[in-house]
Amino acid sequence: MIEFNDVYNKQDLASVRELLENRAEIIPESITFIEKSEATDIMEIEMDTSLFSVDSNPFRDVVIFNLFHQQSDAITAIEKELQGKKGIRNIYSQSVLYDQLKSNLFKVGWVVLGLAILFGLLALVIIFSTLNLKLYADRFEIKTMELVGAEDDFIRKPYIKEATKLGVISGIISSLLIAFIFLIIKYGDSFFGSILQWHWLVITIIIVLSVGILFLRLSSRRLINKYLSKQLYDLYN
């Protein structure tokens, strides 16, 4: 917010507006000039009472504007440019509030990341246990194929293929759920909707698909090798 002094003129106002309109970081529609009489009217409506007389109006004429959220760091440079303009008494910004909000969001982000990693690890443990149970049920079939002369790669191939298929399906389902939640937040009334970026969604989906497929393939290979390395009598234990 830009507060003008009592002796500014129309040229001073026009100069300030021109500067603001030429800054790409500022939302053009947000640039608004408010006279002190209008500010008084707004305050009296909010307070539902007459607060000031015409001669004792404590407000000053101001210009308010907003920045695009991606350009919030540009407020310092804009303030420096405005300080050289005539007719300006004070410049107020929410830079401190923005820094606090940015810091809090950063902390919340780490908490969310920690929870995501925790639940991700739990999901991988469950998947590994389920896969282990399935291969345990097929342990005699795996050993029988080995005893009749089947090569290890031939034995692994159908299990790894099935694990890859399962990884793709689970990855697609997870990606659709993530995209659904992303769209709800992005196009909702939440403040976080203006923060979310499309490339984050793409990166998240790529990571989910890659980790799901890679984990299932490696786990299947490891478990199959475990049963291939055992002797026949060890399979009864």
C-alpha positions as CSV (number, residue, x, y, z in Angstrom):
1,M,0.0,0.0,0.0
2,I,1.3,3.5,-1.0
3,E,0.3,6.4,1.3
4,F,0.5,9.9,-0.2
5,N,1.3,13.1,1.7
6,D,-1.0,16.1,1.9
7,V,0.7,18.1,-0.9
8,Y,0.9,15.5,-3.7
9,N,-0.7,16.4,-7.1
10,K,-2.2,14.5,-10.0
11,Q,1.2,14.2,-11.8
12,D,2.6,12.4,-8.7
13,L,-0.3,10.0,-8.7
14,A,0.0,9.4,-12.5
15,S,3.7,8.7,-12.1
16,V,3.1,6.1,-9.4
17,R,0.4,4.4,-11.3
18,E,2.6,4.3,-14.5
19,L,5.4,2.7,-12.5
20,L,3.1,0.1,-11.0
21,E,1.4,-0.7,-14.3
22,N,4.8,-1.3,-16.0
23,R,5.8,-3.9,-13.4
24,A,5.1,-7.4,-14.6
25,E,5.0,-8.7,-11.0
26,I,1.9,-6.7,-10.2
27,I,-1.6,-7.8,-11.0
28,P,-2.9,-4.9,-13.2
29,E,-6.5,-5.2,-12.0
30,S,-5.4,-4.9,-8.4
31,I,-4.1,-1.3,-8.7
32,T,-6.7,0.8,-6.9
33,F,-6.7,4.4,-5.8
34,I,-8.7,5.1,-2.6
35,E,-9.3,8.7,-1.4
36,K,-9.2,9.4,2.3
37,S,-12.9,10.3,2.3
38,E,-13.7,6.9,0.8
39,A,-11.5,5.2,3.5
40,T,-13.6,7.0,6.2
41,D,-16.8,5.8,4.6
42,I,-15.6,2.2,4.5
43,M,-14.5,2.4,8.2
44,E,-17.8,3.9,9.3
45,I,-19.8,1.2,7.5
46,E,-17.6,-1.4,9.1
47,M,-18.0,0.2,12.6
48,D,-21.6,1.2,12.0
49,T,-21.1,4.6,13.4
50,S,-19.8,8.1,12.5
51,L,-16.2,8.3,13.6
52,F,-14.7,11.4,12.2
53,S,-15.6,14.8,10.9
54,V,-14.4,16.2,7.6
55,D,-11.7,18.3,9.2
56,S,-10.4,15.5,11.5
57,N,-10.1,12.7,8.9
58,P,-6.9,10.8,10.0
59,F,-6.7,8.9,6.7
60,R,-4.7,9.7,3.6
61,D,-5.1,9.0,-0.1
62,V,-3.6,5.6,-0.9
63,V,-2.9,3.3,-3.8
64,I,-3.1,-0.5,-3.1
65,F,-1.9,-3.3,-5.3
66,N,-1.2,-7.0,-5.2
67,L,1.5,-9.2,-6.6
68,F,1.3,-12.5,-8.4
69,H,2.2,-15.2,-5.9
70,Q,5.2,-16.3,-7.9
71,Q,6.6,-12.8,-7.8
72,S,6.2,-12.1,-4.0
73,D,10.0,-11.6,-3.6
74,A,9.9,-8.6,-5.9
75,I,8.3,-6.3,-3.3
76,T,11.7,-5.1,-2.1
77,A,12.7,-3.9,-5.5
78,I,9.3,-2.2,-6.1
79,E,9.6,-0.4,-2.7
80,K,13.0,1.0,-3.7
81,E,11.7,2.4,-7.0
82,L,8.7,4.0,-5.2
83,Q,10.9,5.7,-2.7
84,G,12.2,8.0,-5.4
85,K,8.8,9.2,-6.4
86,K,7.4,12.5,-5.3
87,G,4.3,12.8,-3.1
88,I,4.7,9.5,-1.3
89,R,4.6,9.6,2.5
90,N,4.9,5.9,3.4
91,I,5.0,2.5,1.8
92,Y,3.5,-0.4,3.6
93,S,3.8,-4.1,2.6
94,Q,3.1,-7.5,4.0
95,S,6.6,-8.7,3.4
96,V,7.1,-9.6,7.0
97,L,3.8,-11.5,7.0
98,Y,4.8,-13.1,3.7
99,D,8.2,-14.2,5.1
100,Q,6.4,-15.7,8.2
101,L,3.9,-17.5,6.0
102,K,6.7,-18.8,3.7
103,S,8.6,-20.1,6.7
104,N,5.5,-21.8,8.2
105,L,4.6,-23.4,4.9
106,F,8.2,-24.6,4.6
107,K,7.9,-26.3,8.1
108,V,4.5,-27.7,7.2
109,G,6.0,-29.1,4.0
110,W,8.7,-31.0,5.9
111,V,6.0,-32.5,8.2
112,V,3.9,-33.5,5.2
113,L,7.0,-35.0,3.5
114,G,7.9,-36.9,6.7
115,L,4.3,-38.3,6.9
116,A,4.4,-39.2,3.2
117,I,7.7,-41.1,3.6
118,L,6.4,-42.9,6.7
119,F,3.1,-44.0,5.0
120,G,5.1,-44.8,1.8
121,L,7.4,-47.1,3.8
122,L,4.4,-48.8,5.5
123,A,2.9,-49.4,2.1
124,L,6.1,-50.9,0.7
125,V,6.3,-53.2,3.8
126,I,2.8,-54.4,3.2
127,I,3.4,-55.0,-0.5
128,F,6.7,-56.9,0.3
129,S,4.9,-59.1,2.9
130,T,2.1,-59.8,0.4
131,L,4.5,-60.7,-2.3
132,N,6.5,-62.9,0.1
133,L,3.4,-64.8,1.0
134,K,2.5,-65.4,-2.6
135,L,6.0,-66.7,-3.5
136,Y,6.1,-68.8,-0.4
137,A,2.9,-70.5,-1.6
138,D,4.7,-71.2,-4.9
139,R,8.0,-72.3,-3.4
140,F,7.6,-75.9,-4.4
141,E,6.6,-75.0,-7.9
142,I,9.7,-72.8,-8.2
143,K,11.9,-75.6,-6.9
144,T,10.2,-78.2,-9.1
145,M,11.0,-76.1,-12.2
146,E,14.6,-75.8,-11.1
147,L,14.9,-79.6,-10.6
148,V,13.6,-80.4,-14.1
149,G,16.3,-78.2,-15.6
150,A,14.6,-74.8,-16.0
151,E,17.1,-71.9,-16.0
152,D,16.8,-69.3,-13.2
153,D,15.9,-66.5,-15.7
154,F,13.1,-68.6,-17.1
155,I,11.7,-69.2,-13.6
156,R,12.0,-65.5,-12.6
157,K,10.5,-64.1,-15.9
158,P,6.7,-64.8,-15.2
159,Y,7.0,-63.5,-11.6
160,I,8.9,-60.4,-12.5
161,K,6.4,-59.8,-15.4
162,E,3.5,-60.1,-13.0
163,A,5.2,-57.8,-10.5
164,T,5.8,-55.2,-13.2
165,K,2.1,-55.4,-14.2
166,L,1.0,-55.0,-10.6
167,G,3.4,-52.0,-10.2
168,V,2.0,-50.3,-13.2
169,I,-1.6,-50.8,-12.1
170,S,-1.0,-49.7,-8.5
171,G,1.0,-46.7,-9.8
172,I,-1.8,-45.6,-12.1
173,I,-4.4,-45.9,-9.4
174,S,-2.2,-43.9,-7.0
175,S,-1.5,-41.3,-9.7
176,L,-5.2,-40.9,-10.4
177,L,-5.9,-40.4,-6.7
178,I,-3.1,-37.9,-6.4
179,A,-4.3,-36.0,-9.5
180,F,-7.9,-36.0,-8.1
181,I,-6.8,-34.4,-4.8
182,F,-4.5,-32.0,-6.6
183,L,-7.4,-30.8,-8.8
184,I,-9.7,-30.4,-5.8
185,I,-7.2,-28.2,-4.0
186,K,-6.0,-26.4,-7.2
187,Y,-9.5,-25.2,-8.3
188,G,-11.0,-24.9,-4.8
189,D,-11.2,-21.8,-2.6
190,S,-8.2,-22.8,-0.6
191,F,-5.1,-20.6,-0.3
192,F,-3.0,-23.6,-1.2
193,G,-4.6,-23.7,-4.7
194,S,-2.6,-20.7,-5.7
195,I,0.6,-22.4,-4.6
196,L,0.4,-25.7,-6.3
197,Q,2.1,-26.0,-9.6
198,W,1.4,-28.5,-12.4
199,H,5.1,-29.6,-12.7
200,W,4.9,-30.8,-9.1
201,L,2.0,-33.1,-10.0
202,V,4.0,-34.5,-13.0
203,I,7.1,-35.1,-10.9
204,T,5.1,-36.8,-8.2
205,I,3.4,-39.1,-10.7
206,I,6.7,-40.1,-12.3
207,I,8.2,-40.8,-8.8
208,V,5.2,-42.9,-7.8
209,L,5.2,-45.0,-11.0
210,S,9.0,-45.5,-11.0
211,V,9.2,-46.4,-7.3
212,G,6.2,-48.8,-7.5
213,I,7.5,-50.7,-10.6
214,L,11.1,-50.8,-9.5
215,F,10.3,-51.9,-5.9
216,L,8.1,-54.8,-7.1
217,R,10.6,-56.0,-9.7
218,L,13.5,-55.9,-7.3
219,S,11.5,-57.5,-4.5
220,S,10.3,-60.3,-6.7
221,R,13.8,-61.0,-8.0
222,R,15.2,-61.1,-4.4
223,L,12.5,-63.4,-3.1
224,I,12.7,-65.8,-6.0
225,N,16.5,-66.0,-5.6
226,K,16.0,-66.8,-2.0
227,Y,13.8,-69.9,-2.8
228,L,16.1,-70.9,-5.7
229,S,19.1,-70.9,-3.3
230,K,17.3,-73.2,-0.8
231,Q,17.6,-77.0,-0.7
232,L,14.4,-79.0,-1.1
233,Y,14.3,-80.0,2.5
234,D,14.6,-76.4,3.6
235,L,11.3,-75.5,1.9
236,Y,9.4,-77.5,4.6
237,N,10.6,-75.1,7.3
